[in-house]
Structure formats: structure tokens, C-alpha cells
Amino acid sequence: MSRIGRQPVVVPTGVKVNVAAGQISVEGPKGKLSRAVPPLVTVEGKEGEVLVTRPNDEGKTRSLHGLTRSLINNMVLGVTKGYSRGLHIEGVGYRAAVAGKKLTLSLGYSHAVEFAIPEGITIVVENQTELMITGTDKETVGQVAANIRFLRKPEPYRGKGIRYTDEVIRRKAGKTATTGAK
């Protein structure tokens, strides 16, 4: 039995979990999330908890058992606390600004890069070089942060680019000037 899959998902007060045919929806103070449940596992909601069970011990079923439980737990945590991911922009003249539903980034290109902010995601720009991406869906928050980071990945020589706040860039030594051999 899966160690993660057999643990019940504790549903805090103020959160409603609705399990319908092949669909689970979680509603809480921060919003509402829904997801399709794989047909190989069964999800049942009881008083204050959600249980995920599997009918057999086949490999595919076992892998979906723990995954489904983790996804439901992430949904419950998302509608109660929310998720956030921080980005840091480093480089001379590199900056960010939010205007409406667009994030405008100056990243050393000949033009400013505009990034459309998806529904359910909030981006806060602090002092032009710090971004905080928040939302209820962990997967979407992580994907938006990865997409923004991809616009200018950090380079190893000077460290310029967009990186996660907890990311450490391994720096490389540049070329050294040597005197010619006589």
C-alpha cells in the first residue's frame, strides 16, 4: 500500500469538498479548484477528510494512488493558504512592471517583453527586480514562474537573467588573458 496514498486528506473547516462522477471540486476562502479523478482510483469524501483507494496492486494503479492523494491535498492547501513563488531579476537595466493583466519586462532585448498574466494568478512587483507570483493552483503558479524565467535564463558568467529567489547560480570563471610564450 502506498504510504502517501493511504493517508487521508484532512479537510479544514470552511472548505467544501464535492466528489462527483470522475470529478472532484474543492471550494475554500481563497477560491475554487476542480480536477478530474483518474478512473483507476476511487475518491470518497467523509466527514472532515477525503480518502483515496485503489482496487488492485498493478503498477499504473499504484502510481496513480499516491499522485491523486497529493493532488487533492495540494488543492485543499491552495484554497486555504494559497501558493507563491518568487523570482529575482538581475542585470543592469533589467526591470519589471505590471499594468493590468500584463507583465512588462525589460531584459536587455531591443524591445520590452510582454507576458499575459493568466486567470487566477496574481503577480506583485517589488522594487522592479523582485516578482512574487501567487495563486491557488500549485501547478499553475509553478508553470507561470517557469515561463517567466524562461524569457531570460540566468547565465553562469555574470549571473544576469531571471532566477528563483531560492536558486543559486553556479558561477564560471571567464577567460583569462595570458602573456605570449617567448
C-alpha positions as CSV (number, residue, x, y, z in Angstrom):
1,M,0.0,0.0,0.0
2,S,1.2,3.5,-0.8
3,R,2.4,5.4,2.2
4,I,1.2,8.7,0.9
5,G,-2.0,7.3,-0.8
6,R,-3.4,5.6,2.3
7,Q,-3.2,8.8,4.4
8,P,-6.5,10.7,4.5
9,V,-6.6,14.3,3.3
10,V,-7.7,16.4,6.2
11,V,-10.3,19.0,5.2
12,P,-10.2,22.1,7.4
13,T,-13.3,24.0,8.5
14,G,-14.6,26.4,5.9
15,V,-13.6,24.1,3.0
16,K,-16.2,22.2,0.9
17,V,-15.2,19.1,-1.0
18,N,-17.5,17.7,-3.6
19,V,-16.8,14.3,-5.2
20,A,-18.9,13.7,-8.3
21,A,-18.6,11.2,-11.1
22,G,-14.9,11.3,-12.1
23,Q,-14.5,14.9,-10.8
24,I,-13.5,16.5,-7.5
25,S,-14.0,20.1,-6.6
26,V,-12.7,22.0,-3.6
27,E,-14.0,25.4,-2.5
28,G,-12.5,27.5,0.2
29,P,-11.8,31.1,1.3
30,K,-9.2,31.7,-1.5
31,G,-11.2,30.3,-4.4
32,K,-12.4,27.1,-6.1
33,L,-10.5,24.4,-7.8
34,S,-11.6,21.3,-9.7
35,R,-9.8,18.3,-11.2
36,A,-10.7,15.1,-13.0
37,V,-10.1,11.9,-11.0
38,P,-8.3,9.0,-12.8
39,P,-10.7,6.1,-13.4
40,L,-8.3,3.6,-11.8
41,V,-8.7,5.0,-8.3
42,T,-11.8,5.9,-6.2
43,V,-12.2,9.0,-4.1
44,E,-14.7,9.3,-1.4
45,G,-15.4,12.3,0.9
46,K,-16.2,11.6,4.5
47,E,-16.7,14.0,7.5
48,G,-13.6,16.2,7.6
49,E,-11.5,14.0,5.3
50,V,-11.1,12.6,1.8
51,L,-9.9,9.1,1.2
52,V,-8.3,7.7,-1.9
53,T,-8.4,4.0,-2.5
54,R,-7.3,1.6,-5.3
55,P,-8.9,-1.7,-6.4
56,N,-5.7,-3.6,-7.2
57,D,-1.9,-3.6,-6.9
58,E,-1.0,-3.1,-10.6
59,G,1.9,-0.7,-11.3
60,K,-0.2,2.0,-13.0
61,T,-2.9,1.9,-10.3
62,R,-0.3,2.1,-7.5
63,S,1.4,5.2,-9.1
64,L,-1.9,7.0,-9.5
65,H,-2.9,6.2,-5.9
66,G,-0.3,8.4,-4.3
67,L,-0.4,11.0,-7.1
68,T,-4.2,11.5,-6.8
69,R,-3.9,11.9,-3.0
70,S,-1.1,14.5,-3.3
71,L,-3.1,16.5,-6.0
72,I,-6.2,16.6,-3.7
73,N,-4.1,17.7,-0.8
74,N,-2.5,20.5,-2.9
75,M,-6.0,21.6,-3.9
76,V,-7.1,21.8,-0.2
77,L,-3.9,23.7,0.7
78,G,-4.3,26.0,-2.3
79,V,-7.9,27.2,-1.4
80,T,-6.9,27.7,2.3
81,K,-3.4,29.1,2.2
82,G,-2.5,29.6,-1.4
83,Y,0.9,29.1,-3.1
84,S,3.6,31.6,-4.0
85,R,6.8,31.6,-6.0
86,G,9.4,34.4,-6.0
87,L,11.6,35.5,-8.9
88,H,14.6,37.8,-8.9
89,I,15.7,39.8,-11.9
90,E,19.4,40.6,-12.1
91,G,21.2,42.7,-14.7
92,V,21.8,46.4,-15.5
93,G,18.6,47.9,-16.9
94,Y,16.6,44.7,-16.3
95,R,13.3,45.5,-14.7
96,A,9.6,44.5,-14.5
97,A,6.3,46.3,-14.2
98,V,2.7,45.2,-14.0
99,A,0.0,47.1,-15.9
100,G,-3.5,45.5,-15.7
101,K,-3.3,41.8,-16.8
102,K,0.2,42.2,-18.5
103,L,3.7,41.9,-17.1
104,T,6.2,44.1,-19.0
105,L,9.8,43.0,-18.7
106,S,12.9,44.9,-19.9
107,L,15.5,42.1,-20.2
108,G,18.2,43.6,-22.4
109,Y,16.5,42.8,-25.7
110,S,15.8,45.5,-28.3
111,H,12.1,45.5,-27.2
112,A,10.2,45.1,-24.0
113,V,8.7,41.6,-23.5
114,E,5.1,41.4,-22.5
115,F,3.7,38.5,-20.6
116,A,0.0,37.9,-20.3
117,I,-1.0,37.0,-16.7
118,P,-3.4,34.0,-16.7
119,E,-6.6,33.9,-14.7
120,G,-6.3,33.0,-11.1
121,I,-2.7,34.3,-10.9
122,T,-1.5,37.5,-9.2
123,I,1.9,39.0,-9.8
124,V,3.3,41.7,-7.5
125,V,6.4,43.6,-8.5
126,E,8.5,44.8,-5.6
127,N,11.3,47.4,-6.3
128,Q,11.3,46.5,-10.1
129,T,13.6,43.4,-9.7
130,E,11.6,41.2,-7.3
131,L,8.5,39.4,-8.5
132,M,6.0,37.4,-6.3
133,I,3.7,35.1,-8.2
134,T,0.7,33.9,-6.1
135,G,-2.4,31.8,-6.8
136,T,-4.5,28.8,-5.5
137,D,-3.3,26.2,-8.0
138,K,0.2,25.0,-7.3
139,E,0.8,23.6,-10.8
140,T,-0.2,26.9,-12.5
141,V,1.9,29.1,-10.1
142,G,4.9,26.9,-10.8
143,Q,4.3,26.9,-14.6
144,V,3.9,30.7,-14.8
145,A,7.1,31.2,-12.8
146,A,9.0,28.8,-15.1
147,N,7.6,30.5,-18.2
148,I,8.8,33.9,-16.9
149,R,12.2,32.5,-16.0
150,F,12.5,31.0,-19.5
151,L,12.3,34.5,-21.0
152,R,15.9,35.2,-19.8
153,K,17.5,32.3,-18.1
154,P,20.4,33.2,-15.7
155,E,23.8,32.9,-17.3
156,P,26.7,31.5,-15.4
157,Y,29.4,34.1,-16.1
158,R,27.8,37.3,-14.8
159,G,24.6,35.9,-13.3
160,K,22.4,38.1,-15.4
161,G,18.8,36.9,-16.0
162,I,15.7,35.8,-14.1
163,R,16.1,33.3,-11.3
164,Y,14.0,31.9,-8.5
165,T,14.6,33.6,-5.2
166,D,16.0,30.4,-3.6
167,E,18.0,29.4,-6.7
168,V,21.8,29.5,-6.5
169,I,23.6,30.1,-9.8
170,R,26.9,28.3,-10.1
171,R,29.3,30.9,-11.5
172,K,32.0,30.1,-14.0
173,A,35.4,31.8,-14.4
174,G,35.7,33.9,-17.5
175,K,38.6,33.8,-20.0
176,T,41.9,34.9,-18.6
177,A,44.5,36.9,-20.5
178,T,47.8,35.2,-20.7
179,T,51.1,36.6,-21.9
180,G,52.5,35.1,-25.1
181,A,55.2,32.5,-24.7
182,K,58.7,33.5,-25.9
